[in-house]
Amino acid sequence: MSQIYYKFKSAKDYDNITFDGLGISVFDAKKEILVAKRLKGNDFDIVVSHAESGEDYQEDTALIPRNTPIVVRRVPTKPGKGTAHRYLEGAPTAPRNVTTGNRVNYGNVNGSMSKTFDSSKQHQTQTSRPSPVPTTNQTSGEEQTEEDRRIAAMFAQSSEFWEKTQEQMASKPALRRPNQPRPQVKQQIQKALPPNYVCYRCGQKGHWIQACPTNGDRSFDHMKVRKTTGIPRSFLQKVEQVPPGKGVLVTQDGNLVIAQANDAAWQKFHARQKSYVTTNEVLEDTFPVPHELQCMICARLLREAVITPCCQASFCDECIRTALINPEQEDQQFKCPHCRSPLLPDDLLPDKATREAVDNHLRDWARRRNEQIVPEGNGEDDAAD
């Protein structure tokens, strides 16, 4: 078994084609490459060249000796105009015409293009033997029949290719120029305009969208007209004309509306949040603060109490960190506010016992306050009765 090596121009490694004999024709080599790579060849031509010299094999009848490295290139063509598919169909191109006397020898283009040689001796015998010179007397009825059959096959192949091209053209959508109206547009423009129809391009009534005055105007800012899906009717305000700078919505009845915020609900929520903050501040100021639960910096109830490892003093976590990082005096930075010892924020320890004491103190205060409010409310109800 003999073989040749081939690769595409963009590939790194070579592949091989195995065959019998001392050489393989360019036609059969191209066919084997297309079959191995599963290429159809409708949109490109295939070119084979020698890997070392770079010379292209022009004729399909040319022989490629065994162990020859070749490079394959795909030359792009127009869609459907590629010629590489003919190698898969088994229709080789006729070699160049050789004129001898007053006869033209077209060569034998039927069957396989490869020439198999069993031995080098047979090859030398065939190459050294002079080729017979065709004459006018050699013309016979069989040659005329063969030529007619070739011509008929050529016309059949051309008609088949044209039918395939027509099928491809029929499946593709028709191309239209920009802003070119479709055939049914003129009929639709002549129809009566529904009373609730709104142009989704400009948001105005009185014309079809195909007849919008803004068609073809590149400077027109495209307005987005959306539907009122998911928006309560209480939030919609009907308008006659499109207000500038606001998004316009269209209802199912064709009316133009704009969405409004629920100002009443927002004001109510804002007032509730403001009163909640004010109430917390008032209650925080009225907390009874025992001396052992009082912060040495802010003089309030300890929040997230932490203890210093140097003097075992308790502070609010936020107060002590602010005092260590940004003190009032620069020379007191990273020093304990109580004993003035060097102290870093990472050295602070959570004071779990003090935190539990603060929580218990708040619960007791809240319980006593509720007990004081309930009798007062009962006394007012009795007086009202």
N, C-alpha and C positions, 0 to 999 in steps of 0.2 A: 504494500500500500504506500502511495506517495501522498505528500501533503504540501500545502503552501500556507504561509502565515499572513494574516491580515489584521488590521485594526483601523478604527475610525480616527480621524485627525485629532479629535479631542480625547481619545482613550489613551491609557498608559500601557496596558498589556496587550499582547497579541493573542488572537484566536487562530485556530487552524481549520483547514478544509482538507479532508482525505478523499482520494480518488485513485483510480487505477491508471497506470501508464506513466509516461515521463513528463506529461504536461496537461494542463487544463485550459480550455478556451476562456476568454474574457466573459463571454456570454454565460457559460455555466458557473463561473466564479461569482458573477454578480447575482445570479439566481440563488446559489447556495447561501450567499451573505444575506439576501433579503429574507429567505426562509428562516435562517437561523436567528435573525434579529426581529422577525415578525413585523416586517415593514410592508406597507401596501404599495407605496410608490406613486400615489396619485398626484402629489403636490411637489415632487422634487425629481431631479435627475441624479443619477449615480455615476461617479467618475472614479476610475481605478488608476493608480499611478505606482511606479516603482518606489519603494521606500528609500533606497539609497541614491539613485540618480534623479528622482523626481519626475521622470518622463511618464506622460500619460499614455495609456493604452487606448488608441483611438478606435481601432477596429474590434468588433465583437468576435471576429474569427481568429484574432491573434492568440497565440499560445503563451501561457505563463509557465515557465519551467518549474519543476518541483523544487521545494525548499526555497522559494523566492518570497521575500517579505514585500507586501504591498500595503498601500494606504488608501482607504476608501473615503470619499467625500460626497456629501449630499448637497447638491446645488439647488436652492429653492427656485420654484417657478410659480406661475399663477395657479390659483386653485383649479384643479381638474386638468391642468396642462402638463403634468409630469409624465415622463416617458419611462420611468423605472418600473412601472407595473407590467410592461410588456415582457420583462424577463420572467415574471411569474406566470404569465399567460402562455409562454413558449412561442412567441412570435418575434424572432430576431430580425434585425434590419439587414437588408441585402448589402453585401460588400461593395466596394467601389467597382465600377464597370471597367472591364479589361477588353479593349478593342483589338481584335486580331483579324486583319483583312477587312472584309465587309460584314463580319459577324460580331456580335457582342456577347461575351461570355459572362453570365450572371453568377456562375458558381452554384453550388448545391447548398441551399439554405434550409433544406428539410432535415428533420431529425435532430439529434444532439450535435452541438457544435464542438464537443471535445474529440480529440483524436487520440486514441489509445494505441500505444506501441508496446508490443510484447518484448521486443529486444532492440538494442541499438543497431544491430545489423539490418533489421527490417526497416528501421528509420533511415539509415544511410541509403538503402536500396531505393526507397521511395523518393528521397530527395534528389538522388543522382539521376533518376530516370527522367528523361525530357518529357514535358507535358505535351500531349497531342494538340496540334493546332486545328481548331474547328474551321470548317469550310462550309460553303453554301450548300454543298451536296449532302451534308449531315443533317439537314433539316428534315424532320419527320412529323407525322401527325401526332405522335406522343408528346413532343416538345410543345407543339401548339396547344394541345389540351392542358399540359402542365402550366403554361403561361396564362391561359384563360382562367384556370382555377386559382392561380395566385392573384390575378386581378379581381376576381369575384370575392376572394377572401379579404382583400384590402378594402373594397367597398363595404362589405359586411361589417368589418371592424370599425370603419368610420361611422356608419349609421348607428351601430351599437353605442359608440362613444357619445354621439350626439343625443341619443335617447337618454343616456345617463345624465348628461348635462342638463337636459330639459327637466328631468325629475328633480335635480338639485335646485334649479332655478325656481321651480314651482313651489318647493317647500320653504323657500326663504321669503321673509316679509318684504313687501314693496317699500321702496325708498321714496320718501317725500322730502321736499325742501322745507326749511323752517317756516313756520307760520302759513303753510299751505293748507287751506281747508280741505276736509275730506269730502267725498262725493255726497254724503247725506247731510252735510252741514247746511247747504243752501236750502234744502227742503225743510230742515228744522227751523231755520231763521224765518221762513215764511209762515210758520204755524203761529197760532195765537198764543200770546205769552200768558201763563197762569198768573193769577193775582198775587199769589204768595211766593213767586219765584224770586230768589235773591242771587245775584251774580257772586260766585265764590271767589272771584278775582279782585273786584273792587269793593264788594259789600254793598252795592246799590241795586235798586230795583229798576225795572223798565226796559231791560234788554237781556238777550241771551249772553252767556259767557263767551260764545264764539264771536259775537258782535260787540264785545266790550271795547270802549274807546281806548283803553290802556294797552290793547294788543299791539305788539311791535314797539312799545315805548320802553327802551332800555333803562331810562332814568326812573321808571315807576317803581316805587317801593312796594313789593308784593305784600298785600295785607292778608293775614291769616284769619279767615272766618271759620270759627269752630262751632260745634253744636253745644247745647247746654246739658249735656249728659252728666248726671251726678250732682248738679248744683240745685239747691232748693229754690223754689220760685220766689220766696221772700227775700232772697239775696240778688234778684235780678231787677233791673230798672229798664223800662222800655224807652227807646230813643227813636227819633225820626231820622236823624242824620248821624253820620259817624263822627264822634268827637275825636279831635286830633290827639294822638299819643296814647290812646286807650284801645285795648283789645275788644273786638266786637264779637258777640255770639249771636247765633240765629236759632230761634225756637222751631218747633215742629210746624207752627202756623206760618213761618216765614217772617216773623217780626224780629227786628234788630234790638238786642238788649246788651247791657253791660253789667258785669258782676260788681257788687258792692260788698264791702266788709260789714260784718255784724258789729257795729260800733257799740250798741247797747250791751251786748254780752261782754265785749272787751272792757268797757268801763266798769261793769259790775265785777269782773274778775280782778281788774287792777285795784279797785277799792278794797276788795276782800284781802288781797295780798298786802296792801298797805296797812290795813287795820291789823292784820296778823302780825306784821313786823312790829308795829307800834305796841301791841299788847305784850309781845315777848319782851320788848325793851322795858316796859313798865313793870312787868312781873319780875324781871331780872333785878331791877333796882330795888324792889321791895323784899327780896330774899333776905331773911335774917342770916348773917354770916358770922359764925363762931370764930373766935380768934385762931383756933388751931386749924381751921379750914380756909383761912384767908391767905391770899397770895401776897408776898412781900413787895411785889412790884406794882401791881394794879390795885391792890387792896380790895379785890372782889373775891367771889367764891372761886376756888380752884377749878380750872378746866383742863382736863387731860393732865392730871398732876404728875410731875416728874420730880425726882430727888437727885441732889448733887452728891457725888461720891466723896467730896472733900469735907463738907460740913453737915451732910444729911439734912439740908434745908429743902423744903417743898416749894415749887413754883408752878405756874401755868406753863405748859409746854411752849406756847407761842411767845409768852412774855420773856422767858429765860433765853430762848434762842435769839430773839430780837436784841436783848441786852448784851449778849455775847458777840454778836456779829456787828451791830450798829449801836454802840453805846453813845451816851451823851458826851463823854470824854474819850478821846482817842487812846489815851494811855490805859484805859480800863477794858480794852478789847480782849476778848477771850480770857476774862478773869471773872471769878465768881462774884456776884453782887453782894453776897453776905460776908464771906471771909476773905475776899480778894486773892484767892489762890488761882493759879492757872487752870483753866477749864475749857474744854472743847465741846461743841454741841454733840459729837458722837459719844461722849462719855456720860451723857445723861441717862438715867435709869428710870423706867416707869414705876411710879409709886402706887402699886395696886391697893394697898391698905387704905391710903387716903382717898383713892377713887371710890372704893366701896363705901367709905364713910360719907363722902359727898352725896352718893346716890341714896343712901339711907336717910340723910338729912333732908333731901328734897322730897322723898316719899312722906316722911313724917310731917313736913310743913304743908304739903298738899292735902293730907288727910285732915289735919287740924283746920285748915282753911275751909274745906268742904263741910266739916261739922259745924262751923260757925255760920255758913251761908244757909244751910237747910233749916235751922230753927227760925232764922229771920224770915225766910220765905213762907213758912207755915204760919207765923204770926200775922203776916200781911193778909194771907188767905182767910184767917179767922176773922180779922177785922173787917174784911170785905163782906163776909157772910153776915 
